[in-house]
């Protein structure tokens, strides 16, 4: 490989590292190639969707049981927290039915 090619690769990898990315090689089944590439592309975007993908993948791979309190934490993040909604409803016995 010529020096210009080596320099181009080095420049490319330094630009990647400035963005917080790294290039690496993985081994997998040929049938999973598109899946792994699309997953890597989404994780590289590092947005909300990447965070949503990262959490269950990490738990699945680590083999750890899911943390307790996930539903409670989601309810606490709800925009209706502190809205002081009146959720009481009248008690109705219903209609009388002759059997």
C-alpha positions in Angstrom: 0.0 0.0 0.0 1.4 3.4 -0.9 2.1 6.2 1.5 -0.8 8.3 0.1 -3.2 5.5 0.8 -1.9 5.0 4.3 -2.2 8.8 4.9 -5.8 8.8 3.6 -6.8 5.9 5.9 -5.1 7.6 8.8 -6.9 10.9 8.1 -10.2 9.0 7.7 -9.8 7.2 11.0 -8.8 10.4 12.8 -11.9 12.2 11.5 -14.0 9.2 12.8 -12.4 9.4 16.2 -13.1 13.2 16.4 -16.8 12.3 16.0 -16.5 9.7 18.7 -16.6 6.7 16.3 -14.3 3.8 15.7 -14.0 1.4 12.9 -13.8 -2.3 13.8 -14.3 -5.7 12.3 -16.9 -8.3 13.5 -17.4 -11.9 12.5 -20.9 -13.1 11.9 -23.2 -15.1 9.7 -23.5 -13.9 6.1 -27.3 -13.8 6.6 -26.9 -11.3 9.4 -24.8 -8.8 7.4 -27.6 -6.4 6.7 -29.0 -6.6 10.2 -25.6 -5.9 11.8 -24.8 -3.0 9.4 -28.2 -1.4 10.0 -27.9 -1.8 13.7 -24.4 -0.3 13.7 -25.6 2.6 11.5 -28.5 3.4 14.0 -26.2 3.2 17.0 -23.7 5.5 15.4 -26.3 8.2 15.1 -26.4 8.4 18.9 -29.8 9.9 19.1 -32.9 8.9 21.1 -33.5 5.9 18.9 -30.0 4.7 19.5 -30.5 4.9 23.2 -33.7 3.0 22.9 -31.9 0.2 21.0 -28.9 0.2 23.3 -30.7 -0.5 26.6 -32.5 -3.8 25.7 -29.5 -5.0 23.7 -27.2 -4.4 26.6 -29.6 -6.3 28.9 -30.0 -9.2 26.5 -26.3 -9.6 25.9 -25.3 -9.2 29.6 -28.0 -11.6 30.6 -29.1 -9.5 33.5 -32.8 -9.5 34.5 -34.6 -6.3 33.8 -34.6 -3.7 36.5 -37.6 -3.3 38.7 -39.6 -0.1 38.7 -39.6 0.5 34.9 -43.4 1.1 34.8 -43.3 3.4 37.8 -40.4 5.4 36.3 -42.3 5.8 33.0 -45.4 7.0 34.9 -43.3 9.5 36.8 -42.0 10.9 33.5 -45.5 11.4 32.2 -46.6 14.9 31.2 -49.7 14.5 33.4 -47.6 14.4 36.7 -48.8 17.2 38.9 -51.9 18.0 36.8 -54.2 17.4 39.7 -56.8 15.5 37.7 -60.0 14.5 39.4 -60.3 10.8 38.5 -63.2 10.1 40.9 -66.4 8.8 39.2 -69.9 8.3 40.6 -70.7 4.8 41.9 -73.5 3.5 39.8 -75.2 0.2 40.7 -76.4 -0.4 37.2 -79.9 -1.3 36.0 -82.1 -4.0 37.4 -82.4 -7.0 35.3 -85.2 -9.6 35.7 -83.7 -13.1 35.2 
